[in-house]
Amino acid sequence: AERTETGAIVTSVRTIHAPGGRRAVRLAAAITALQGLIALIDGADPMRMPSEYD
């Protein structure tokens, strides 16, 4: 999440569909979140980043 100049909080949400059990799904979620953070740091839009779980 980040804040705008007015103090409003901006968040991003992405839905993934990962196969497997709980552990595999949690790992896929963590990987996707980290890839999104890296994309955001690089100035890209994390919502447009490709993912194997889309």
Backbone atoms as SQL, in Angstrom:
CREATE TABLE atoms (id INTEGER PRIMARY KEY, chain TEXT, resi INTEGER, resn TEXT, atom TEXT, x REAL, y REAL, z REAL);
INSERT INTO atoms VALUES
  (1, 'A', 1, 'ALA', 'N', 0.847, -1.176, 0.000),
  (2, 'A', 1, 'ALA', 'CA', 0.000, 0.000, 0.000),
  (3, 'A', 1, 'ALA', 'C', 0.887, 1.231, 0.000),
  (4, 'A', 2, 'GLU', 'N', 0.372, 2.273, -0.547),
  (5, 'A', 2, 'GLU', 'CA', 1.083, 3.546, -0.540),
  (6, 'A', 2, 'GLU', 'C', 0.082, 4.653, -0.286),
  (7, 'A', 3, 'ARG', 'N', 0.572, 5.834, 0.057),
  (8, 'A', 3, 'ARG', 'CA', -0.304, 6.973, 0.335),
  (9, 'A', 3, 'ARG', 'C', -0.160, 8.029, -0.758),
  (10, 'A', 4, 'THR', 'N', -1.282, 8.667, -1.070),
  (11, 'A', 4, 'THR', 'CA', -1.270, 9.782, -2.018),
  (12, 'A', 4, 'THR', 'C', -0.931, 11.056, -1.257),
  (13, 'A', 5, 'GLU', 'N', -0.861, 12.178, -1.971),
  (14, 'A', 5, 'GLU', 'CA', -0.564, 13.460, -1.322),
  (15, 'A', 5, 'GLU', 'C', -1.634, 13.833, -0.298),
  (16, 'A', 6, 'THR', 'N', -2.858, 13.375, -0.502),
  (17, 'A', 6, 'THR', 'CA', -3.956, 13.688, 0.425),
  (18, 'A', 6, 'THR', 'C', -3.987, 12.753, 1.624),
  (19, 'A', 7, 'GLY', 'N', -3.139, 11.750, 1.630),
  (20, 'A', 7, 'GLY', 'CA', -3.088, 10.800, 2.731),
  (21, 'A', 7, 'GLY', 'C', -3.917, 9.548, 2.517),
  (22, 'A', 8, 'ALA', 'N', -4.602, 9.462, 1.366),
  (23, 'A', 8, 'ALA', 'CA', -5.395, 8.271, 1.068),
  (24, 'A', 8, 'ALA', 'C', -4.466, 7.087, 0.809),
  (25, 'A', 9, 'ILE', 'N', -4.888, 5.915, 1.212),
  (26, 'A', 9, 'ILE', 'CA', -4.096, 4.703, 1.013),
  (27, 'A', 9, 'ILE', 'C', -4.519, 4.031, -0.286),
  (28, 'A', 10, 'VAL', 'N', -3.532, 3.700, -1.122),
  (29, 'A', 10, 'VAL', 'CA', -3.774, 3.035, -2.397),
  (30, 'A', 10, 'VAL', 'C', -3.233, 1.611, -2.285),
  (31, 'A', 11, 'THR', 'N', -4.050, 0.639, -2.637),
  (32, 'A', 11, 'THR', 'CA', -3.619, -0.756, -2.589),
  (33, 'A', 11, 'THR', 'C', -3.798, -1.406, -3.953),
  (34, 'A', 12, 'SER', 'N', -3.124, -2.524, -4.138),
  (35, 'A', 12, 'SER', 'CA', -3.273, -3.320, -5.358),
  (36, 'A', 12, 'SER', 'C', -3.694, -4.727, -4.956),
  (37, 'A', 13, 'VAL', 'N', -4.604, -5.296, -5.718),
  (38, 'A', 13, 'VAL', 'CA', -5.073, -6.650, -5.446),
  (39, 'A', 13, 'VAL', 'C', -4.970, -7.456, -6.723),
  (40, 'A', 14, 'ARG', 'N', -4.474, -8.655, -6.601),
  (41, 'A', 14, 'ARG', 'CA', -4.362, -9.542, -7.758),
  (42, 'A', 14, 'ARG', 'C', -4.851, -10.927, -7.357),
  (43, 'A', 15, 'THR', 'N', -5.668, -11.523, -8.192),
  (44, 'A', 15, 'THR', 'CA', -6.172, -12.868, -7.938),
  (45, 'A', 15, 'THR', 'C', -5.367, -13.862, -8.762),
  (46, 'A', 16, 'ILE', 'N', -4.881, -14.897, -8.098),
  (47, 'A', 16, 'ILE', 'CA', -4.162, -15.955, -8.804),
  (48, 'A', 16, 'ILE', 'C', -4.893, -17.272, -8.572),
  (49, 'A', 17, 'HIS', 'N', -4.680, -18.205, -9.461),
  (50, 'A', 17, 'HIS', 'CA', -5.258, -19.540, -9.341),
  (51, 'A', 17, 'HIS', 'C', -4.109, -20.539, -9.358),
  (52, 'A', 18, 'ALA', 'N', -3.671, -20.919, -8.171),
  (53, 'A', 18, 'ALA', 'CA', -2.532, -21.820, -8.041),
  (54, 'A', 18, 'ALA', 'C', -3.022, -23.229, -7.713),
  (55, 'A', 19, 'PRO', 'N', -2.508, -24.215, -8.423),
  (56, 'A', 19, 'PRO', 'CA', -2.907, -25.598, -8.146),
  (57, 'A', 19, 'PRO', 'C', -2.155, -26.148, -6.935),
  (58, 'A', 20, 'GLY', 'N', -2.692, -27.184, -6.353),
  (59, 'A', 20, 'GLY', 'CA', -1.982, -27.873, -5.288),
  (60, 'A', 20, 'GLY', 'C', -2.600, -27.660, -3.926),
  (61, 'A', 21, 'GLY', 'N', -1.891, -28.137, -2.941),
  (62, 'A', 21, 'GLY', 'CA', -2.336, -28.048, -1.557),
  (63, 'A', 21, 'GLY', 'C', -2.054, -26.683, -0.958),
  (64, 'A', 22, 'ARG', 'N', -2.369, -26.562, 0.318),
  (65, 'A', 22, 'ARG', 'CA', -2.219, -25.291, 1.025),
  (66, 'A', 22, 'ARG', 'C', -0.797, -24.748, 0.930),
  (67, 'A', 23, 'ARG', 'N', 0.183, -25.592, 1.133),
  (68, 'A', 23, 'ARG', 'CA', 1.578, -25.147, 1.103),
  (69, 'A', 23, 'ARG', 'C', 1.958, -24.606, -0.276),
  (70, 'A', 24, 'ALA', 'N', 1.549, -25.297, -1.338),
  (71, 'A', 24, 'ALA', 'CA', 1.856, -24.860, -2.704),
  (72, 'A', 24, 'ALA', 'C', 1.167, -23.541, -3.029),
  (73, 'A', 25, 'VAL', 'N', -0.067, -23.384, -2.567),
  (74, 'A', 25, 'VAL', 'CA', -0.810, -22.151, -2.830),
  (75, 'A', 25, 'VAL', 'C', -0.183, -20.982, -2.083),
  (76, 'A', 26, 'ARG', 'N', 0.214, -21.200, -0.847),
  (77, 'A', 26, 'ARG', 'CA', 0.865, -20.130, -0.077),
  (78, 'A', 26, 'ARG', 'C', 2.197, -19.740, -0.702),
  (79, 'A', 27, 'LEU', 'N', 2.948, -20.717, -1.189),
  (80, 'A', 27, 'LEU', 'CA', 4.213, -20.431, -1.863),
  (81, 'A', 27, 'LEU', 'C', 3.977, -19.631, -3.137),
  (82, 'A', 28, 'ALA', 'N', 2.970, -20.012, -3.915),
  (83, 'A', 28, 'ALA', 'CA', 2.642, -19.286, -5.144),
  (84, 'A', 28, 'ALA', 'C', 2.245, -17.849, -4.832),
  (85, 'A', 29, 'ALA', 'N', 1.490, -17.649, -3.759),
  (86, 'A', 29, 'ALA', 'CA', 1.079, -16.299, -3.367),
  (87, 'A', 29, 'ALA', 'C', 2.287, -15.458, -2.963),
  (88, 'A', 30, 'ALA', 'N', 3.206, -16.050, -2.219),
  (89, 'A', 30, 'ALA', 'CA', 4.405, -15.325, -1.798),
  (90, 'A', 30, 'ALA', 'C', 5.279, -14.969, -2.993),
  (91, 'A', 31, 'ILE', 'N', 5.450, -15.900, -3.913),
  (92, 'A', 31, 'ILE', 'CA', 6.257, -15.648, -5.114),
  (93, 'A', 31, 'ILE', 'C', 5.638, -14.529, -5.942),
  (94, 'A', 32, 'THR', 'N', 4.322, -14.582, -6.136),
  (95, 'A', 32, 'THR', 'CA', 3.634, -13.561, -6.919),
  (96, 'A', 32, 'THR', 'C', 3.750, -12.195, -6.246),
  (97, 'A', 33, 'ALA', 'N', 3.617, -12.153, -4.925),
  (98, 'A', 33, 'ALA', 'CA', 3.735, -10.890, -4.196),
  (99, 'A', 33, 'ALA', 'C', 5.136, -10.302, -4.329),
  (100, 'A', 34, 'LEU', 'N', 6.155, -11.138, -4.211),
  (101, 'A', 34, 'LEU', 'CA', 7.532, -10.649, -4.344),
  (102, 'A', 34, 'LEU', 'C', 7.830, -10.179, -5.764),
  (103, 'A', 35, 'GLN', 'N', 7.314, -10.891, -6.761),
  (104, 'A', 35, 'GLN', 'CA', 7.496, -10.454, -8.148),
  (105, 'A', 35, 'GLN', 'C', 6.812, -9.108, -8.373),
  (106, 'A', 36, 'GLY', 'N', 5.647, -8.927, -7.773),
  (107, 'A', 36, 'GLY', 'CA', 4.937, -7.656, -7.884),
  (108, 'A', 36, 'GLY', 'C', 5.699, -6.526, -7.215),
  (109, 'A', 37, 'LEU', 'N', 6.287, -6.790, -6.066),
  (110, 'A', 37, 'LEU', 'CA', 7.077, -5.783, -5.366),
  (111, 'A', 37, 'LEU', 'C', 8.297, -5.386, -6.185),
  (112, 'A', 38, 'ILE', 'N', 8.959, -6.361, -6.777),
  (113, 'A', 38, 'ILE', 'CA', 10.113, -6.073, -7.634),
  (114, 'A', 38, 'ILE', 'C', 9.687, -5.241, -8.836),
  (115, 'A', 39, 'ALA', 'N', 8.554, -5.584, -9.444),
  (116, 'A', 39, 'ALA', 'CA', 8.045, -4.812, -10.582),
  (117, 'A', 39, 'ALA', 'C', 7.751, -3.380, -10.161),
  (118, 'A', 40, 'LEU', 'N', 7.146, -3.200, -8.982),
  (119, 'A', 40, 'LEU', 'CA', 6.824, -1.863, -8.486),
  (120, 'A', 40, 'LEU', 'C', 8.092, -1.051, -8.248),
  (121, 'A', 41, 'ILE', 'N', 9.100, -1.672, -7.675),
  (122, 'A', 41, 'ILE', 'CA', 10.379, -0.995, -7.435),
  (123, 'A', 41, 'ILE', 'C', 11.021, -0.579, -8.753),
  (124, 'A', 42, 'ASP', 'N', 10.877, -1.414, -9.788),
  (125, 'A', 42, 'ASP', 'CA', 11.437, -1.108, -11.108),
  (126, 'A', 42, 'ASP', 'C', 10.602, -0.092, -11.880),
  (127, 'A', 43, 'GLY', 'N', 9.489, 0.355, -11.294),
  (128, 'A', 43, 'GLY', 'CA', 8.649, 1.350, -11.947),
  (129, 'A', 43, 'GLY', 'C', 7.603, 0.768, -12.876),
  (130, 'A', 44, 'ALA', 'N', 7.430, -0.547, -12.869),
  (131, 'A', 44, 'ALA', 'CA', 6.430, -1.195, -13.723),
  (132, 'A', 44, 'ALA', 'C', 5.114, -1.329, -12.960),
  (133, 'A', 45, 'ASP', 'N', 4.069, -1.646, -13.686),
  (134, 'A', 45, 'ASP', 'CA', 2.756, -1.865, -13.081),
  (135, 'A', 45, 'ASP', 'C', 2.638, -3.339, -12.701),
  (136, 'A', 46, 'PRO', 'N', 2.608, -3.668, -11.406),
  (137, 'A', 46, 'PRO', 'CA', 2.553, -5.067, -10.999),
  (138, 'A', 46, 'PRO', 'C', 1.294, -5.794, -11.474),
  (139, 'A', 47, 'MET', 'N', 0.234, -5.058, -11.737),
  (140, 'A', 47, 'MET', 'CA', -1.010, -5.686, -12.186),
  (141, 'A', 47, 'MET', 'C', -0.898, -6.191, -13.625),
  (142, 'A', 48, 'ARG', 'N', 0.045, -5.652, -14.386),
  (143, 'A', 48, 'ARG', 'CA', 0.222, -6.062, -15.782),
  (144, 'A', 48, 'ARG', 'C', 1.341, -7.083, -15.955),
  (145, 'A', 49, 'MET', 'N', 2.001, -7.422, -14.871),
  (146, 'A', 49, 'MET', 'CA', 3.116, -8.351, -14.954),
  (147, 'A', 49, 'MET', 'C', 2.596, -9.764, -15.210),
  (148, 'A', 50, 'PRO', 'N', 3.238, -10.503, -16.090),
  (149, 'A', 50, 'PRO', 'CA', 2.787, -11.874, -16.352),
  (150, 'A', 50, 'PRO', 'C', 3.045, -12.781, -15.146),
  (151, 'A', 51, 'SER', 'N', 2.188, -13.767, -14.990),
  (152, 'A', 51, 'SER', 'CA', 2.340, -14.723, -13.898),
  (153, 'A', 51, 'SER', 'C', 1.916, -16.099, -14.387),
  (154, 'A', 52, 'GLU', 'N', 2.614, -17.113, -13.949),
  (155, 'A', 52, 'GLU', 'CA', 2.248, -18.472, -14.336),
  (156, 'A', 52, 'GLU', 'C', 0.962, -18.923, -13.659),
  (157, 'A', 53, 'TYR', 'N', 0.461, -18.143, -12.713),
  (158, 'A', 53, 'TYR', 'CA', -0.740, -18.524, -11.968),
  (159, 'A', 53, 'TYR', 'C', -1.995, -17.779, -12.409),
  (160, 'A', 54, 'ASP', 'N', -1.930, -17.048, -13.510),
  (161, 'A', 54, 'ASP', 'CA', -3.117, -16.324, -14.001),
  (162, 'A', 54, 'ASP', 'C', -4.087, -17.259, -14.649);
